[in-house]
Amino acid sequence: MTMPAGHERNADQIAYWNGAGGQHWVHRQEMQEGVLGPVTEILIARSNVKSGERVLDIGCGCGATTFAFAGKVGSSGRVLGVDISAPMLARAREITSPRAPVEFVLADATVQAFAPASFDLVVSRFGVMFFADPAVSFTNIRKALRPGARMVFACWRTPRDNPWLMLPLQAAYQHVPKMPQLGPEDPGPFAFADEERVRRILTEAGFSSIAFERSDLSMDVAGGRGLDAAVKTALEIGPASRALDGQPPEKVAAATASIREALASFLKGDSVPLGGSIWVVTAANP
């Protein structure tokens, strides 16, 4: 498998997203888009994207956000999707329409040599919280933006604000050891929960007009497919899946039963709605 050249401190993330992490997302692409689709709609609304614009999509994964923005820029625009995951980009290319105004590049945005001042907008749906040195990463990304260009991205708020991720993890912890606690600035899903930290990073990278909007969501972890699907989501995506990785089968089975019990109490028809909360961050290149 081709691995992207990357910043040495991003090596762990590159390995993860080219291994089990990336494969799980590929296998669950359709269902995960059902869960995360509303976030894409928020990003499009906040970005004020226009026909003919050039858009850079950081951490584009299997391409859903790239395709969504391509639908807005039209044939006169262009969207470049960048990700470190070869499996996810292979899926994105597989489902790309021949005439779609999109391109995908396997690269680490921290070190990628983007064409200077060539984009009107940079977007990301949960693709920017995993940089080991985010100020360096955002500085490199900003070089790709034209003067006056915009940035909009979504990132998770605190763990307590996101029970859709934490409820299964707490159930799993009844049976398996807790994972090493991440430091407040370590890469991870909640690395950008602190508004003050993110503002400091973006300021250091040279962005201006930085603003934060809280958006609370109902996340159907079942994707409308019932309790079994919700349990499978917890076992394959998110912190509970990482906690169970490599554990003995009997512990995984016991944790699965506890996760099922925890999720069952939220079952409504074929949905399992749990709370989620994000920051929608906007900024500008001066």
C-alpha distance (Angstrom), angle and dihedral (degrees) to the residues before:
residue distance angle dihedral
M1 . . .
T2 3.80 . .
M3 3.80 112.0 .
P4 3.80 120.7 -160.1
A5 3.76 121.4 -116.8
G6 3.76 106.2 -111.8
H7 3.76 148.7 167.3
E8 3.81 107.2 -69.9
R9 3.80 92.2 -123.0
N10 3.82 90.6 56.6
A11 3.83 92.4 58.3
D12 3.83 94.9 106.1
Q13 3.79 92.2 52.5
I14 3.80 91.8 46.7
A15 3.81 90.2 52.3
Y16 3.81 93.0 47.6
W17 3.80 96.7 48.7
N18 3.80 91.5 46.3
G19 3.80 90.2 50.6
A20 3.79 133.2 39.8
G21 3.81 94.8 -24.6
G22 3.77 95.0 57.3
Q23 3.80 94.1 41.3
H24 3.81 92.6 53.1
W25 3.80 91.0 53.0
V26 3.80 91.8 49.0
H27 3.80 91.9 51.5
R28 3.79 92.0 46.8
Q29 3.78 98.7 38.3
E30 3.78 98.4 120.6
M31 3.78 95.4 46.1
Q32 3.81 94.6 43.9
E33 3.78 90.2 52.9
G34 3.78 87.8 56.0
V35 3.79 89.1 55.5
L36 3.82 97.6 41.8
G37 3.81 100.3 32.7
P38 3.82 93.7 98.8
V39 3.81 89.5 59.4
T40 3.81 90.1 56.1
E41 3.80 89.3 53.0
I42 3.81 90.4 52.3
L43 3.81 91.5 50.6
I44 3.79 92.2 50.4
A45 3.79 91.4 49.4
R46 3.82 93.9 48.3
S47 3.80 95.3 43.7
N48 3.81 95.9 60.2
V49 3.80 87.1 -146.6
K50 3.80 115.1 -169.1
S51 3.77 137.5 -157.2
G52 3.78 112.4 -85.8
E53 3.79 96.9 22.7
R54 3.79 125.5 133.7
V55 3.80 113.0 -126.9
L56 3.81 131.1 -167.0
D57 3.82 114.0 -153.5
I58 3.83 112.0 -161.5
G59 3.81 116.8 -156.1
C60 3.79 91.2 7.2
G61 3.83 95.0 170.4
C62 3.80 112.5 -176.3
G63 3.80 90.9 -3.4
A64 3.80 105.8 -103.1
T65 3.80 94.7 130.6
T66 3.80 91.3 41.5
F67 3.80 91.3 54.7
A68 3.81 91.9 44.6
F69 3.81 92.3 54.6
A70 3.81 90.9 42.4
G71 3.79 87.3 59.9
K72 3.79 88.6 58.2
V73 3.81 100.4 44.3
G74 3.81 92.6 47.3
S75 3.78 128.2 -162.5
S76 3.80 92.6 -42.9
G77 3.82 92.0 57.9
R78 3.78 135.0 60.1
V79 3.81 137.0 -144.1
L80 3.80 122.4 -158.0
G81 3.81 114.3 -160.1
V82 3.81 115.9 -158.2
D83 3.79 126.1 -170.1
I84 3.81 139.8 152.6
S85 3.83 92.9 -137.9
A86 3.80 114.8 94.9
P87 3.85 93.3 -171.3
M88 3.79 92.7 52.8
L89 3.80 93.8 46.1
A90 3.81 90.4 48.6
R91 3.79 87.6 57.3
A92 3.81 91.3 46.8
R93 3.80 91.8 53.1
E94 3.80 90.7 45.8
I95 3.80 92.6 59.4
T96 3.82 97.6 37.9
S97 3.79 115.8 119.2
P98 3.82 111.3 -124.7
R99 3.79 91.4 -122.4
A100 3.81 97.6 43.3
P101 3.83 113.0 122.8
V102 3.80 92.2 -126.0
E103 3.77 139.6 112.6
F104 3.80 129.6 -172.7
V105 3.80 126.7 -149.5
L106 3.79 128.0 -171.0
A107 3.79 101.7 -138.1
D108 3.79 147.9 121.5
A109 3.80 105.9 -110.1
T110 3.80 88.9 -147.3
V111 3.80 92.3 71.1
Q112 3.81 105.6 14.1
A113 3.82 112.2 127.8
F114 3.79 97.7 -128.2
A115 3.79 118.0 -172.7
P116 3.81 103.7 -95.6
A117 3.80 119.3 -106.7
S118 3.79 93.3 -4.0
F119 3.83 105.7 126.0
D120 3.79 133.3 71.3
L121 3.79 95.3 -162.7
V122 3.80 139.0 19.4
V123 3.80 118.7 -159.8
S124 3.78 136.4 177.5
R125 3.78 135.6 -179.3
F126 3.80 105.4 -156.1
G127 3.81 92.8 -36.9
V128 3.81 102.1 113.8
M129 3.83 104.8 58.7
F130 3.79 94.8 79.5
F131 3.81 100.5 66.0
A132 3.81 112.7 118.9
D133 3.82 91.1 -149.8
P134 3.81 103.9 23.6
A135 3.80 96.7 177.3
V136 3.82 89.3 59.5
S137 3.81 90.4 45.7
F138 3.79 94.9 50.2
T139 3.80 91.5 44.8
N140 3.79 89.1 57.3
I141 3.80 92.1 45.4
R142 3.81 91.9 50.1
K143 3.80 90.4 56.7
A144 3.81 87.2 65.4
L145 3.82 91.8 58.1
R146 3.76 127.5 90.9
P147 3.83 117.9 -125.0
G148 3.78 107.5 -79.4
A149 3.81 93.5 18.9
R150 3.80 119.1 145.7
M151 3.78 135.6 -127.4
V152 3.81 127.9 -157.6
F153 3.78 126.8 173.2
A154 3.79 140.4 162.1
C155 3.80 123.3 -133.7
W156 3.79 132.5 170.7
R157 3.77 120.4 -99.3
T158 3.82 120.8 -140.8
P159 3.82 124.8 -35.3
R160 3.81 91.1 -111.8
D161 3.80 88.7 56.6
N162 3.81 90.8 54.6
P163 3.81 110.9 57.2
W164 3.80 89.3 158.2
L165 3.81 85.6 75.0
M166 3.79 101.3 29.1
L167 3.82 102.2 45.3
P168 3.83 93.5 67.0
L169 3.81 90.4 43.7
Q170 3.80 92.9 53.8
A171 3.81 89.5 49.2
A172 3.81 90.3 50.9
Y173 3.81 91.1 49.9
Q174 3.80 89.0 65.8
H175 3.81 86.2 74.4
V176 3.81 110.5 22.1
P177 3.82 134.0 47.5
K178 3.75 118.4 -90.6
M179 3.77 115.9 -101.4
P180 3.81 118.1 -111.9
Q181 3.77 107.8 -79.9
L182 3.78 113.4 -108.4
G183 3.76 118.6 -128.1
P184 3.81 116.6 -114.6
E185 3.81 91.2 -101.5
D186 3.81 99.7 37.9
P187 3.84 116.9 116.8
G188 3.78 112.7 -94.2
P189 3.80 144.4 108.5
F190 3.82 93.4 -70.0
A191 3.80 98.1 39.3
F192 3.82 91.8 109.8
A193 3.80 97.4 44.9
D194 3.81 92.0 106.4
E195 3.80 109.2 81.3
E196 3.80 93.3 -161.0
R197 3.80 92.1 54.0
V198 3.81 94.0 48.7
R199 3.79 91.7 47.3
R200 3.81 89.4 51.8
I201 3.82 92.2 49.9
L202 3.79 94.4 48.9
T203 3.80 92.5 45.4
E204 3.80 90.6 51.1
A205 3.81 88.8 50.2
G206 3.80 90.3 55.1
F207 3.81 102.7 -104.1
S208 3.80 123.1 141.5
S209 3.83 137.9 -165.9
I210 3.83 89.8 42.4
A211 3.80 113.7 -176.8
F212 3.81 136.8 171.7
E213 3.78 128.5 -150.5
R214 3.77 121.1 -172.6
S215 3.80 115.1 -139.8
D216 3.81 121.0 -174.0
L217 3.79 115.7 -157.0
S218 3.78 141.1 -172.9
M219 3.79 106.9 -128.5
D220 3.80 115.2 -158.6
V221 3.80 99.8 -153.8
A222 3.81 88.9 -174.5
G223 3.78 93.3 57.7
G224 3.80 87.6 -139.3
R225 3.81 91.1 -61.0
G226 3.79 102.9 106.8
L227 3.78 138.9 -105.7
D228 3.82 96.0 -51.7
A229 3.80 89.9 58.0
A230 3.81 91.4 48.6
V231 3.80 91.3 52.7
K232 3.79 90.5 48.0
T233 3.81 89.9 52.1
A234 3.80 90.6 55.1
L235 3.80 91.9 47.7
E236 3.81 95.0 50.1
I237 3.82 107.2 30.5
G238 3.79 131.9 42.8
P239 3.81 137.0 11.0
A240 3.82 96.9 -41.2
S241 3.80 89.9 59.2
R242 3.80 90.5 52.7
A243 3.81 92.1 48.2
L244 3.82 90.9 53.4
D245 3.81 95.7 44.5
G246 3.81 109.5 118.9
Q247 3.81 95.1 3.1
P248 3.85 120.5 137.3
P249 3.82 114.4 -87.6
E250 3.79 93.3 -114.2
K251 3.81 91.6 55.3
V252 3.80 91.5 47.0
A253 3.81 89.6 50.5
A254 3.81 91.9 50.0
A255 3.81 91.9 46.6
T256 3.80 90.5 48.4
A257 3.79 90.3 54.9
S258 3.80 91.1 50.6
I259 3.80 92.1 47.5
R260 3.78 89.9 50.8
E261 3.80 91.3 51.1
A262 3.80 92.1 48.6
L263 3.80 93.5 49.2
A264 3.80 94.9 42.8
S265 3.79 91.1 69.1
F266 3.83 88.8 63.8
L267 3.80 96.7 46.0
K268 3.81 113.6 130.0
G269 3.78 111.3 177.5
D270 3.80 104.3 -55.0
S271 3.80 94.0 -22.6
V272 3.79 132.3 87.6
P273 3.82 104.3 -163.8
L274 3.81 116.9 -168.6
G275 3.76 130.9 172.4
G276 3.78 123.2 -92.8
S277 3.78 133.1 173.6
I278 3.80 133.2 -164.6
W279 3.75 141.6 179.7
V280 3.78 115.1 -127.0
V281 3.80 102.1 -154.2
T282 3.79 122.2 -163.7
A283 3.79 128.8 -175.0
A284 3.80 141.7 155.1
N285 3.77 138.6 -131.4
P286 3.82 104.2 -123.6
